Amino acid sequence: MSSTMDKKSISNNELNAEAIASVLTAHGIPDCRVYVYDTVDSTQDIGKALARSNELRSLPKERTLSGPFLITADSQTKGRGRYGRSFYSPHATGIYMSLVISVEKPFSDFLSITTAAAVAVCRVIERHSHRKPGIKWVNDVWFDGKKACGILTEAVTNAENGLCKYVIIGIGMNLSTKDFPKELSDIAFSIDDMDIERNELIGEIASEVLKVSEDPCSDELFYEYKDRSLILGREVWWMEGDKRRTGTAIDINRSGNLVVRTGEDIVKLSSGDVSVRPL
């Protein structure tokens, strides 16, 4: 990491497909096609449509969907996170990207790919920031009690064999955003000390995610994910229908479920929002 951090490099450098592709090639990923936009509704929606149809008006037509695809944009008008929530995506102050990966894996591996992606993002951040990120289950990256990066993973399945055919991993990260909407001002965080330009950062994140997706169920990734957890051993609460439930997060199992002790009962959560008390 350089000793002097140029914050302007994060927000002012222009996104460039060739520059991003060169970073991917340097990291051993020469076959990832990169598409760069100024403004889109959502990179995730473009990725999903590409995986499903492989023929979009906004993208060159491809006869085969071979190799990974990366879609990134300077801004999103309808950036979204989990459960259809919006992800604030102002122009050129963050990274907004989606990776389309051909996986052909059992659907049971889907959550492992999600958690592996969170580990990959944390690894890259630590190379270029003085701050240490943590993971709030399932896959949000937090600093000092605030969210800096959201990860949304969606799958396109093969109806014949039930396998995940493609996984679309969307990543939104705040880098130099300062003026958040009022509803986000107390919970959003920008990683403003990064020593890397956006093209290189996007390329590094994409290459790290692609590498971990090859074996997302590995012991190394599983234990690293648990080590980075911000909620294990903490009192948590979540909503179950209209009922608020509380307990202690005691483990994350190999399937990615959060294991919570509620009195004498053990509950395994596979999805949903969990908050650390007293939040």
C-alpha positions as CSV (number, residue, x, y, z in Angstrom):
1,M,0.0,0.0,0.0
2,S,1.3,3.4,-0.9
3,S,2.1,5.7,2.0
4,T,0.3,8.7,0.4
5,M,-3.3,8.1,-0.5
6,D,-4.8,10.0,-3.4
7,K,-8.5,10.2,-2.7
8,K,-9.2,12.0,-6.0
9,S,-8.1,8.8,-7.8
10,I,-11.2,7.0,-6.5
11,S,-13.8,9.4,-7.7
12,N,-12.3,11.2,-10.7
13,N,-10.8,8.5,-12.9
14,E,-13.0,7.5,-15.8
15,L,-14.2,4.0,-16.0
16,N,-12.6,2.1,-18.9
17,A,-13.4,-1.4,-20.1
18,E,-9.9,-2.0,-21.5
19,A,-8.2,-0.8,-18.3
20,I,-10.4,-3.1,-16.2
21,A,-9.8,-6.0,-18.5
22,S,-6.0,-5.5,-18.3
23,V,-6.2,-5.8,-14.5
24,L,-8.2,-9.0,-14.8
25,T,-5.6,-10.4,-17.2
26,A,-2.8,-9.4,-14.9
27,H,-4.6,-11.4,-12.2
28,G,-4.9,-14.5,-14.3
29,I,-8.4,-13.9,-15.7
30,P,-8.0,-13.2,-19.4
31,D,-11.4,-14.3,-20.7
32,C,-13.8,-12.0,-18.7
33,R,-15.7,-9.7,-21.0
34,V,-16.2,-6.2,-19.6
35,Y,-19.0,-3.8,-20.3
36,V,-18.9,-0.2,-19.0
37,Y,-21.8,2.3,-18.9
38,D,-22.3,5.8,-17.7
39,T,-25.7,5.4,-16.2
40,V,-28.0,2.3,-16.0
41,D,-31.1,1.3,-14.1
42,S,-29.2,-1.6,-12.4
43,T,-26.0,-3.5,-13.4
44,Q,-27.6,-6.5,-11.7
45,D,-30.6,-6.4,-14.1
46,I,-28.4,-6.2,-17.1
47,G,-26.4,-9.2,-15.8
48,K,-29.5,-11.2,-15.2
49,A,-30.9,-10.4,-18.6
50,L,-27.6,-11.3,-20.2
51,A,-27.5,-14.6,-18.5
52,R,-31.1,-15.4,-19.4
53,S,-31.3,-14.3,-23.0
54,N,-27.7,-13.6,-24.2
55,E,-29.1,-11.1,-26.6
56,L,-29.6,-7.6,-25.3
57,R,-30.1,-4.5,-27.3
58,S,-27.6,-2.7,-25.1
59,L,-24.9,-5.3,-25.4
60,P,-23.3,-6.9,-28.4
61,K,-25.0,-10.1,-29.4
62,E,-23.2,-13.3,-28.4
63,R,-23.9,-16.7,-29.9
64,T,-22.6,-18.4,-26.8
65,L,-22.3,-17.4,-23.1
66,S,-18.8,-18.7,-22.5
67,G,-16.7,-17.2,-19.8
68,P,-17.6,-14.6,-17.1
69,F,-19.0,-11.2,-17.8
70,L,-18.5,-8.0,-15.9
71,I,-21.0,-5.1,-16.1
72,T,-20.1,-1.8,-14.3
73,A,-21.5,1.7,-14.4
74,D,-20.7,5.2,-13.1
75,S,-24.2,5.4,-11.6
76,Q,-27.4,3.5,-11.2
77,T,-30.9,5.0,-11.1
78,K,-32.5,1.9,-9.6
79,G,-29.6,0.2,-7.9
80,R,-30.9,-2.5,-5.6
81,G,-29.9,-4.7,-2.7
82,R,-31.5,-7.6,-1.0
83,Y,-35.3,-7.8,-0.6
84,G,-35.7,-5.2,-3.4
85,R,-34.2,-2.4,-1.3
86,S,-32.5,0.4,-3.2
87,F,-28.8,1.0,-3.2
88,Y,-27.8,4.6,-3.4
89,S,-25.6,4.9,-6.4
90,P,-24.5,8.6,-7.1
91,H,-22.3,9.3,-10.1
92,A,-18.6,8.3,-9.8
93,T,-18.4,8.2,-6.0
94,G,-18.4,4.4,-5.7
95,I,-18.3,1.2,-7.6
96,Y,-21.4,-0.5,-9.0
97,M,-20.7,-3.8,-10.7
98,S,-22.2,-7.2,-11.4
99,L,-20.4,-10.4,-12.4
100,V,-22.1,-13.1,-14.4
101,I,-20.5,-16.5,-13.7
102,S,-21.3,-19.8,-15.3
103,V,-21.2,-22.2,-12.4
104,E,-23.2,-25.4,-13.0
105,K,-23.3,-26.1,-9.2
106,P,-26.0,-27.5,-7.0
107,F,-28.4,-24.9,-5.6
108,S,-27.2,-25.9,-2.1
109,D,-23.8,-24.2,-3.0
110,F,-25.6,-20.9,-3.7
111,L,-25.2,-19.5,-0.2
112,S,-21.6,-20.5,-0.1
113,I,-20.9,-18.5,-3.2
114,T,-22.6,-15.5,-1.5
115,T,-20.4,-15.8,1.6
116,A,-17.3,-16.4,-0.5
117,A,-17.9,-13.2,-2.4
118,A,-18.0,-11.2,0.9
119,V,-14.6,-12.7,1.9
120,A,-13.2,-11.8,-1.5
121,V,-14.3,-8.2,-1.2
122,C,-12.9,-7.9,2.3
123,R,-9.5,-9.2,1.1
124,V,-9.3,-6.6,-1.6
125,I,-10.3,-3.7,0.7
126,E,-7.6,-4.7,3.2
127,R,-4.9,-4.5,0.5
128,H,-5.7,-0.8,-0.1
129,S,-7.2,0.6,3.1
130,H,-5.9,1.1,6.6
131,R,-9.3,0.1,7.9
132,K,-10.3,-3.5,8.7
133,P,-13.7,-4.6,7.3
134,G,-16.1,-7.0,8.9
135,I,-19.0,-9.0,7.6
136,K,-22.5,-8.7,8.9
137,W,-24.4,-11.9,8.0
138,V,-25.1,-12.7,5.3
139,N,-22.8,-10.6,3.2
140,D,-22.7,-6.9,4.0
141,V,-19.3,-5.3,4.6
142,W,-19.3,-3.0,7.5
143,F,-16.9,-0.6,9.2
144,D,-17.4,0.9,12.7
145,G,-21.0,-0.1,12.8
146,K,-21.9,1.2,9.4
147,K,-22.4,-0.4,6.0
148,A,-19.9,0.4,3.2
149,C,-20.6,-2.4,0.7
150,G,-23.6,-4.5,-0.2
151,I,-23.5,-7.7,-2.1
152,L,-26.5,-9.2,-3.9
153,T,-26.3,-12.7,-5.3
154,E,-28.9,-14.1,-7.7
155,A,-29.1,-17.3,-9.6
156,V,-30.4,-18.5,-13.0
157,T,-31.2,-22.2,-12.7
158,N,-31.4,-25.0,-15.2
159,A,-35.0,-26.3,-15.1
160,E,-33.9,-29.8,-16.3
161,N,-31.4,-30.7,-13.7
162,G,-32.0,-28.1,-10.9
163,L,-28.4,-26.8,-11.0
164,C,-27.5,-23.2,-10.8
165,K,-26.5,-22.4,-14.3
166,Y,-25.4,-18.8,-13.8
167,V,-24.8,-16.7,-10.7
168,I,-25.0,-13.0,-10.9
169,I,-23.1,-11.2,-8.1
170,G,-23.8,-7.6,-7.7
171,I,-21.5,-5.4,-5.6
172,G,-22.0,-1.8,-4.6
173,M,-19.4,0.0,-2.6
174,N,-19.3,3.6,-1.2
175,L,-15.9,5.2,-1.8
176,S,-16.2,9.0,-1.7
177,T,-19.9,9.5,-1.2
178,K,-20.5,12.2,1.4
179,D,-24.0,13.4,1.1
180,F,-26.2,10.4,1.8
181,P,-30.0,10.6,1.9
182,K,-31.3,11.3,5.4
183,E,-32.5,7.7,5.9
184,L,-28.9,6.4,5.2
185,S,-26.8,9.1,6.9
186,D,-26.5,7.2,10.2
187,I,-25.8,3.8,8.7
188,A,-23.8,4.3,5.5
189,F,-20.0,4.5,5.4
190,S,-17.6,5.5,2.6
191,I,-14.1,3.9,2.4
192,D,-12.4,7.1,1.6
193,D,-8.8,6.1,2.3
194,M,-8.3,3.7,-0.6
195,D,-5.0,4.0,-2.5
196,I,-6.3,2.6,-5.8
197,E,-8.2,3.9,-8.8
198,R,-11.7,2.6,-9.6
199,N,-10.7,0.7,-12.7
200,E,-8.0,-1.3,-10.8
201,L,-10.3,-1.7,-7.8
202,I,-13.1,-3.2,-9.9
203,G,-10.7,-5.5,-11.7
204,E,-9.2,-6.7,-8.5
205,I,-12.5,-7.4,-6.9
206,A,-13.8,-9.2,-9.9
207,S,-10.7,-11.4,-10.2
208,E,-10.8,-12.2,-6.4
209,V,-14.5,-13.1,-6.6
210,L,-14.0,-15.2,-9.7
211,K,-11.2,-17.1,-8.0
212,V,-13.1,-17.9,-4.8
213,S,-16.2,-18.9,-6.8
214,E,-14.2,-21.9,-8.1
215,D,-14.4,-23.6,-4.7
216,P,-16.7,-21.5,-2.5
217,C,-17.2,-24.4,0.0
218,S,-13.5,-24.6,0.8
219,D,-12.4,-24.8,4.5
220,E,-10.2,-21.7,4.0
221,L,-13.1,-19.6,2.9
222,F,-15.5,-21.0,5.5
223,Y,-13.2,-20.2,8.5
224,E,-12.2,-16.9,7.1
225,Y,-15.8,-15.9,6.7
226,K,-16.5,-16.9,10.3
227,D,-13.4,-15.0,11.6
228,R,-14.7,-11.9,9.9
229,S,-18.2,-12.1,11.3
230,L,-19.4,-9.1,13.2
231,I,-22.3,-10.9,15.0
232,L,-21.0,-14.3,16.3
233,G,-21.3,-14.3,20.1
234,R,-23.5,-11.2,20.0
235,E,-27.1,-10.7,21.0
236,V,-29.2,-10.3,17.8
237,W,-32.8,-9.8,16.9
238,W,-34.9,-10.4,13.7
239,M,-38.5,-10.5,12.6
240,E,-40.3,-13.7,12.0
241,G,-43.5,-12.6,10.4
242,D,-45.0,-10.0,12.7
243,K,-43.1,-11.3,15.7
244,R,-39.8,-9.9,16.9
245,R,-37.4,-12.7,18.1
246,T,-34.1,-12.4,19.9
247,G,-31.2,-14.7,20.7
248,T,-27.5,-15.2,20.7
249,A,-25.7,-15.9,17.4
250,I,-23.5,-18.9,18.3
251,D,-22.4,-20.3,14.9
252,I,-22.5,-20.1,11.1
253,N,-22.7,-23.7,9.7
254,R,-21.2,-25.0,6.5
255,S,-24.4,-24.2,4.6
256,G,-24.1,-20.6,5.6
257,N,-27.0,-20.7,8.0
258,L,-26.8,-18.5,11.1
259,V,-27.3,-20.6,14.2
260,V,-29.0,-18.7,17.0
261,R,-29.7,-19.8,20.6
262,T,-33.1,-18.6,21.8
263,G,-33.4,-19.7,25.4
264,E,-33.5,-23.5,25.2
265,D,-34.1,-23.6,21.4
266,I,-31.7,-23.5,18.5
267,V,-32.8,-21.7,15.4
268,K,-31.1,-21.9,12.0
269,L,-31.6,-18.8,9.8
270,S,-31.0,-19.2,6.1
271,S,-31.9,-15.7,5.1
272,G,-33.4,-12.5,6.4
273,D,-32.3,-9.4,8.2
274,V,-30.5,-9.8,11.5
275,S,-29.6,-6.8,13.7
276,V,-27.2,-6.7,16.5
277,R,-28.8,-5.5,19.7
278,P,-29.5,-2.7,20.6
279,L,-29.7,-1.7,16.9
